[in-house]
Amino acid sequence: MRSRTRAFARASAKVFGSDRGSATVWTVGAIAVLCVVFGAVLAMGQAVVIRHRAGGAADLAALAAADRWMEGGTAACEQADRVARAQGTRVVRCAVQGEISDVTVAAGRGPLTAEVRARAGPAGPVGPVVPAGPPGSAGSAGPEGSAGPGVPPAPTGAPVRAVEEAGP
């Protein structure tokens, strides 16, 4: 019986070729591909973490610099640098103009480096309120009859009350 099995194996090897060990090669190849994909996913995850760290540190550093604007640009940027270093990042650029601070922070090293720019300061002036008039008139703010930005439109049929800003 044993000789028949060997004879059959030899005959099938001549006809079909030898498949002995091919599963091992395929398994090693599949493992290598999975390792490469896993490494790429880990690198992308690390890049996202570095980007978020840089963004948070830039926001905090810009706020710290804006808080110290009255002490001068140098003192404000020194404070921004202290805050950025406390977050494990470094300030690349810092500029303070009036009450507005503009800070660029970098995080990471080598190919996984992220730079994020943040600005901080007081809120800008509110735009002028446009008085509403009848639709089509010169004082009309538009077809919606809005009284200006941030003011919701009045219900249909109700008069719209405009708010005048006091001048200097």
ABEGO torsion letter per residue (X at the ends): XAAAAAAAAAAAAAAAEBABGAAAAAAAAAAAAAAAAAAAAAAAAAAAAAAAAAAAAAAAAAAAAAAAAAAEAAAAAAAAAAAAAAAGBBBABBBBBEABBBBBBBBEBEABBBBBBBBBEBBBBBBBBBBBBBBGBAABAEAAGBAEBGBBBBBBGBBBBBBBBBBX
